[in-house]
Amino acid sequence: MSDLDRTPAQISASLRALTPARVALGRTGVSLPTRALLDFQISHAQARDAVHARLDAAALAAEIESSIRPETLRLHSAASSRAEYLQRPDLGRKLNEASRAILAGQPTDEVDLAIVLADGLSALAVERHAPALLQELLPHLLEWRLAPLCIVEQGRVAIADEIGALLHAQISVILIGERPGLSSPDSLGAYITFDPRPGRTDAQRNCISNIRAEGLSYSQAAAQLTFYLNEARRRRLTGVALKDETHLLG
C-alpha cells in the first residue's frame, strides 16, 4: 500500500511505531488531546525527578562489592549539595579535600584502568544500569590492571580526569547518568579518556551514549567499550582521532 492509499491515521500510526519521539499527536481544537498532554506532563515530571534524585551510594557500593568487584571507594565532588551541583558545574568536575585524601592513601603503582561511577544528571541511570554493564564489561578486562572502583556523588564527566591522575591510571572510564530527555530519564553514558588529568577536554574523550533497555544494550555497550579501551591502549589516545569501528568487527 502506497502512502497515497493510506489514511492520515494509518500514516500517523506508522510514524509513532518508528520512534518514541512525540509525533502525530493529533489535536483537539487548537490544543493537544488530553491523553497526549498528560503523557507529556508525566515524562516531564520523571525527567525532573531524575535530575534532582540523590544517588544511594552505599547501596550501590554494597551491590557491586557483593557480586562484581570486592573493593570500591566512595568519593564526593566539591559540590556540597544537589542544588549547588546544579548551579555550579565547575564544582562537580573536581573532588573535595576528603576524597583527595582517600585517593592519596592508595598504592602508587601504575594501573591500566580506573573505572568511575557518578550520578551525573540521573542517579537512576547509574543505579539501574551500571552494575549490569560492569557484569558484561569486566570479563573482557581480565588482563588489565584495575584500580579500585570509585563511586562519586555529585560528579560530572571531568571528575574522572582527576581521579585517574591520582590513581596513576593510563585510562579512565566514567559511567554517568546523562541529562534526561522526555522519553529517557535513565540513560547511562560512558566516557573514555587516555592519560586522564585535569584540563582534558571533551575532544580528548570518546563517548558511548543511551545505554538502557530502550537504547544500547549492555552487551553492545560492553563491546564498544572494549574496542575503545583496547584501541586507546594500543594507539595511546582517545577523542576525535579514535573512531568507533565495532561495526567492522563482525
Secondary structure as UniProt FT lines:
FT   HELIX           3..5
FT   HELIX           8..18
FT   TURN            29..30
FT   HELIX           34..52
FT   HELIX           57..67
FT   STRAND          72..77
FT   HELIX           82..87
FT   HELIX           89..93
FT   HELIX           97..104
FT   STRAND          111..118
FT   TURN            120..121
FT   HELIX           123..137
FT   HELIX           138..141
FT   TURN            142..143
FT   STRAND          149..153
FT   TURN            157..158
FT   HELIX           159..166
FT   TURN            167..168
FT   STRAND          169..177
FT   TURN            182..183
FT   TURN            185..186
FT   STRAND          188..194
FT   TURN            198..199
FT   HELIX           202..204
FT   STRAND          205..211
FT   TURN            213..214
FT   HELIX           218..235
FT   TURN            240..241
FT   HELIX           246..248
//
